[in-house]
């Protein structure tokens, strides 16, 4: 190996930075992931169809199997989104069910006991006890009156 063709550490780092910058520009700032979503699956299927050998087209069984996989993927994604919505509604309803009840909750290491006077809306539910808002997740127990 000719020693004049080897890069110094400094040249190597500059080259690596240049390659990383160019890759970022080429990808429009997108970060490449290993996950395949429905768009990637469709692109693969379209590419496969576009580049198949016309004398030996894809068999019907293969095409139907791939379309079934795509349909299943789409349904799983929709179910996942709906489950997240339902989970959010359940948490919201649970926080609302505490309204007017006496609860025990932890603020750090301090145990606080008081009546829930208000419940905040939004993504992170909070209960108003003793003149202050606390995370719904901080509630340890509900005391029967």
Short mmCIF file of the C-alpha atoms (twelve columns), coordinates in Angstrom:
data_MODEL
# 
_entry.id   MODEL 
# 
loop_
_atom_site.group_PDB 
_atom_site.id 
_atom_site.type_symbol 
_atom_site.label_atom_id 
_atom_site.label_alt_id 
_atom_site.label_comp_id 
_atom_site.label_asym_id 
_atom_site.label_seq_id 
_atom_site.Cartn_x 
_atom_site.Cartn_y 
_atom_site.Cartn_z 
_atom_site.pdbx_PDB_model_num 
ATOM 1   C CA . UNK A 1   0.000   0.000   0.000   1 
ATOM 2   C CA . UNK A 2   1.357   3.419   -0.953  1 
ATOM 3   C CA . UNK A 3   1.655   5.598   2.146   1 
ATOM 4   C CA . UNK A 4   0.891   8.786   0.153   1 
ATOM 5   C CA . UNK A 5   -2.699  7.598   -0.422  1 
ATOM 6   C CA . UNK A 6   -3.550  7.354   3.260   1 
ATOM 7   C CA . UNK A 7   -5.539  10.198  4.801   1 
ATOM 8   C CA . UNK A 8   -4.485  11.888  7.988   1 
ATOM 9   C CA . UNK A 9   -6.952  11.813  10.894  1 
ATOM 10  C CA . UNK A 10  -7.762  15.477  10.265  1 
ATOM 11  C CA . UNK A 11  -8.496  14.894  6.563   1 
ATOM 12  C CA . UNK A 12  -10.622 11.876  7.438   1 
ATOM 13  C CA . UNK A 13  -12.736 13.911  9.894   1 
ATOM 14  C CA . UNK A 14  -13.206 16.712  7.336   1 
ATOM 15  C CA . UNK A 15  -14.246 14.191  4.705   1 
ATOM 16  C CA . UNK A 16  -16.665 12.530  7.131   1 
ATOM 17  C CA . UNK A 17  -18.224 15.903  8.023   1 
ATOM 18  C CA . UNK A 18  -18.596 16.757  4.337   1 
ATOM 19  C CA . UNK A 19  -20.252 13.414  3.593   1 
ATOM 20  C CA . UNK A 20  -22.638 13.831  6.543   1 
ATOM 21  C CA . UNK A 21  -23.565 17.370  5.426   1 
ATOM 22  C CA . UNK A 22  -24.162 16.219  1.843   1 
ATOM 23  C CA . UNK A 23  -26.280 13.281  3.005   1 
ATOM 24  C CA . UNK A 24  -28.381 15.638  5.126   1 
ATOM 25  C CA . UNK A 25  -28.903 17.946  2.133   1 
ATOM 26  C CA . UNK A 26  -29.777 15.041  -0.143  1 
ATOM 27  C CA . UNK A 27  -32.337 13.748  2.365   1 
ATOM 28  C CA . UNK A 28  -33.817 17.250  2.907   1 
ATOM 29  C CA . UNK A 29  -32.957 17.089  6.598   1 
ATOM 30  C CA . UNK A 30  -34.872 13.842  7.125   1 
ATOM 31  C CA . UNK A 31  -33.426 11.316  9.499   1 
ATOM 32  C CA . UNK A 32  -33.231 7.833   8.068   1 
ATOM 33  C CA . UNK A 33  -34.873 5.148   10.197  1 
ATOM 34  C CA . UNK A 34  -34.993 1.383   10.057  1 
ATOM 35  C CA . UNK A 35  -38.809 1.323   10.385  1 
ATOM 36  C CA . UNK A 36  -40.955 0.661   7.343   1 
ATOM 37  C CA . UNK A 37  -44.233 2.533   7.283   1 
ATOM 38  C CA . UNK A 38  -47.098 2.252   4.836   1 
ATOM 39  C CA . UNK A 39  -45.534 4.790   2.457   1 
ATOM 40  C CA . UNK A 40  -42.299 2.805   2.287   1 
ATOM 41  C CA . UNK A 41  -44.279 -0.381  1.661   1 
ATOM 42  C CA . UNK A 42  -46.197 1.278   -1.194  1 
ATOM 43  C CA . UNK A 43  -42.972 2.603   -2.721  1 
ATOM 44  C CA . UNK A 44  -41.446 -0.868  -2.602  1 
ATOM 45  C CA . UNK A 45  -44.515 -2.404  -4.228  1 
ATOM 46  C CA . UNK A 46  -44.662 0.231   -6.991  1 
ATOM 47  C CA . UNK A 47  -40.930 -0.122  -7.651  1 
ATOM 48  C CA . UNK A 48  -41.297 -3.873  -7.825  1 
ATOM 49  C CA . UNK A 49  -44.164 -3.574  -10.310 1 
ATOM 50  C CA . UNK A 50  -42.336 -0.970  -12.405 1 
ATOM 51  C CA . UNK A 51  -39.173 -3.053  -12.697 1 
ATOM 52  C CA . UNK A 52  -40.610 -6.506  -13.149 1 
ATOM 53  C CA . UNK A 53  -39.725 -8.534  -16.195 1 
ATOM 54  C CA . UNK A 54  -42.592 -8.165  -18.725 1 
ATOM 55  C CA . UNK A 55  -41.992 -11.691 -19.976 1 
ATOM 56  C CA . UNK A 56  -42.392 -13.051 -16.439 1 
ATOM 57  C CA . UNK A 57  -44.816 -10.799 -14.571 1 
ATOM 58  C CA . UNK A 58  -45.519 -11.222 -10.876 1 
ATOM 59  C CA . UNK A 59  -47.935 -14.035 -10.221 1 
ATOM 60  C CA . UNK A 60  -51.421 -13.161 -9.011  1 
ATOM 61  C CA . UNK A 61  -50.873 -15.040 -5.750  1 
ATOM 62  C CA . UNK A 62  -47.779 -12.985 -4.888  1 
ATOM 63  C CA . UNK A 63  -49.483 -9.704  -5.728  1 
ATOM 64  C CA . UNK A 64  -52.591 -10.579 -3.702  1 
ATOM 65  C CA . UNK A 65  -50.424 -11.649 -0.758  1 
ATOM 66  C CA . UNK A 66  -48.548 -8.348  -0.813  1 
ATOM 67  C CA . UNK A 67  -51.786 -6.354  -1.044  1 
ATOM 68  C CA . UNK A 68  -53.163 -8.339  1.899   1 
ATOM 69  C CA . UNK A 69  -50.021 -7.498  3.890   1 
ATOM 70  C CA . UNK A 70  -50.442 -3.828  3.023   1 
ATOM 71  C CA . UNK A 71  -54.109 -3.916  4.038   1 
ATOM 72  C CA . UNK A 72  -53.210 -5.577  7.351   1 
ATOM 73  C CA . UNK A 73  -50.501 -2.991  8.017   1 
ATOM 74  C CA . UNK A 74  -52.956 -0.149  7.369   1 
ATOM 75  C CA . UNK A 75  -55.575 -1.675  9.689   1 
ATOM 76  C CA . UNK A 76  -53.013 -2.205  12.462  1 
ATOM 77  C CA . UNK A 77  -51.893 1.426   12.182  1 
ATOM 78  C CA . UNK A 78  -55.506 2.627   12.356  1 
ATOM 79  C CA . UNK A 79  -56.223 0.419   15.371  1 
ATOM 80  C CA . UNK A 80  -53.128 1.697   17.146  1 
ATOM 81  C CA . UNK A 81  -54.187 5.313   16.616  1 
ATOM 82  C CA . UNK A 82  -57.703 4.561   17.866  1 
ATOM 83  C CA . UNK A 83  -56.401 2.733   20.952  1 
ATOM 84  C CA . UNK A 84  -54.284 5.781   21.826  1 
ATOM 85  C CA . UNK A 85  -57.378 7.992   21.562  1 
ATOM 86  C CA . UNK A 86  -59.408 5.650   23.762  1 
ATOM 87  C CA . UNK A 87  -56.627 5.496   26.360  1 
ATOM 88  C CA . UNK A 88  -56.568 9.294   26.468  1 
ATOM 89  C CA . UNK A 89  -60.341 9.425   26.977  1 
ATOM 90  C CA . UNK A 90  -60.172 6.835   29.762  1 
ATOM 91  C CA . UNK A 91  -57.536 8.832   31.619  1 
ATOM 92  C CA . UNK A 92  -59.582 11.989  31.139  1 
ATOM 93  C CA . UNK A 93  -62.714 10.278  32.500  1 
ATOM 94  C CA . UNK A 94  -60.767 8.833   35.431  1 
ATOM 95  C CA . UNK A 95  -59.569 12.289  36.411  1 
ATOM 96  C CA . UNK A 96  -63.111 13.662  36.097  1 
ATOM 97  C CA . UNK A 97  -64.416 10.869  38.323  1 
ATOM 98  C CA . UNK A 98  -62.248 12.236  41.169  1 
ATOM 99  C CA . UNK A 99  -64.028 15.601  41.190  1 
ATOM 100 C CA . UNK A 100 -65.403 16.251  44.688  1 
ATOM 101 C CA . UNK A 101 -63.632 13.234  46.241  1 
ATOM 102 C CA . UNK A 102 -60.936 13.212  48.905  1 
ATOM 103 C CA . UNK A 103 -57.642 11.852  47.618  1 
ATOM 104 C CA . UNK A 104 -54.159 11.136  48.879  1 
ATOM 105 C CA . UNK A 105 -51.301 12.035  46.578  1 
ATOM 106 C CA . UNK A 106 -47.578 12.419  46.749  1 
ATOM 107 C CA . UNK A 107 -45.754 15.658  46.047  1 
ATOM 108 C CA . UNK A 108 -42.189 14.410  46.053  1 
ATOM 109 C CA . UNK A 109 -41.952 12.603  49.414  1 
ATOM 110 C CA . UNK A 110 -44.789 14.553  51.049  1 
ATOM 111 C CA . UNK A 111 -48.225 12.903  51.339  1 
ATOM 112 C CA . UNK A 112 -51.017 15.389  50.637  1 
ATOM 113 C CA . UNK A 113 -54.659 14.709  51.517  1 
ATOM 114 C CA . UNK A 114 -57.474 16.898  50.241  1 
ATOM 115 C CA . UNK A 115 -60.653 17.256  48.223  1 
ATOM 116 C CA . UNK A 116 -60.382 17.486  44.418  1 
ATOM 117 C CA . UNK A 117 -61.928 20.872  43.616  1 
ATOM 118 C CA . UNK A 118 -61.099 21.062  39.888  1 
ATOM 119 C CA . UNK A 119 -59.768 18.904  37.071  1 
ATOM 120 C CA . UNK A 120 -57.740 20.428  34.250  1 
ATOM 121 C CA . UNK A 121 -58.293 19.476  30.624  1 
ATOM 122 C CA . UNK A 122 -55.747 18.807  27.943  1 
ATOM 123 C CA . UNK A 123 -53.296 16.012  27.324  1 
ATOM 124 C CA . UNK A 124 -51.844 15.830  30.840  1 
ATOM 125 C CA . UNK A 125 -54.667 15.626  33.369  1 
ATOM 126 C CA . UNK A 126 -54.230 17.463  36.642  1 
ATOM 127 C CA . UNK A 127 -56.290 17.614  39.825  1 
ATOM 128 C CA . UNK A 128 -56.651 20.752  41.970  1 
ATOM 129 C CA . UNK A 129 -56.206 19.908  45.650  1 
ATOM 130 C CA . UNK A 130 -55.551 22.355  48.492  1 
ATOM 131 C CA . UNK A 131 -55.084 25.354  46.211  1 
ATOM 132 C CA . UNK A 132 -52.602 23.679  43.868  1 
ATOM 133 C CA . UNK A 133 -52.597 21.494  40.735  1 
ATOM 134 C CA . UNK A 134 -51.035 18.009  40.830  1 
ATOM 135 C CA . UNK A 135 -50.564 15.406  38.109  1 
ATOM 136 C CA . UNK A 136 -53.379 12.853  37.972  1 
ATOM 137 C CA . UNK A 137 -50.677 10.155  38.089  1 
ATOM 138 C CA . UNK A 138 -49.618 11.404  41.562  1 
ATOM 139 C CA . UNK A 139 -52.939 10.258  43.106  1 
ATOM 140 C CA . UNK A 140 -52.213 7.252   45.317  1 
ATOM 141 C CA . UNK A 141 -55.651 6.564   46.808  1 
ATOM 142 C CA . UNK A 142 -59.233 7.763   47.041  1 
ATOM 143 C CA . UNK A 143 -60.777 8.078   50.499  1 
ATOM 144 C CA . UNK A 144 -64.475 7.268   50.989  1 
ATOM 145 C CA . UNK A 145 -66.341 9.962   52.882  1 
# 
